[in-house]
């Protein structure tokens, strides 16, 4: 079934979601987001159970993470590895709480990810793969990873160019501690739904082509794409993971420039120009 072309984005709500203060607030937001996922799934004949919701807790205080945990959230996404590591240390009493690092990672911080993360969604260089693998081997751990692809062509974004992914995948079996699960992307941050959809459709098509040539042991079942403002379009285009922050926790107290120093303003415009390395949620 062809995905409908009329689904709008909800990026106009970016920075305007009410902040949660109670467990009931979080639960209500989770129900609303899951209802959006279910509706989008039904439009294209998908089973909503095939879409995993990853709550993104970046910049949120420990108290709100505990609210989310109380509703049953046991895997949380964080953009900055140092912030995630501090939260991991602070929430040691929640023994089954796991962490997904979804933002760009410098090689000198790979040892932190290797120490505590269950998932890493922004693998985009062989140097990082080698460093992560070495750190994981030292820790005696393995890590689920997603290969990040730059589907918008924006120079402000991290990720491999689509044409570079096939060769990159061929090299990954050398790193035994990395369990490749799939691909990740960030669509252009725009109110133009057609432009957003093209990014997601590109990733889905790339995955389908790569499945024919991927080395043994390289999993491509997962497509991580979509966030608070465009998750419906992502689901319509085949997302198996959507990364949702503001629609669950509310608007962040810190501006988007917190993540990308040197950028002015509290948030992106909807012109389609995303701040450097953007991981909006």
Secondary structure by P-SEA (a helix, b strand, c coil): ccccccccccccccccccccccaaaaaaaaaaaaaaaaaaaaaaccccccbbbbbbbccccaaaaaaaaaacccbbbbccaaaaaaaaaaacccccbbbbbcccccccaaaaaacccccccccccaaaaaaaaaaaaaacbbbbbbbbbccccccccccccccaaaaaaaaccccccccccbbbbbcccccaaaaaaaaaaaaaaaaaaacccccccccccbbbbbccccaaaaaaacccbbbbccccccccccccccccccccccccccccccccccccc
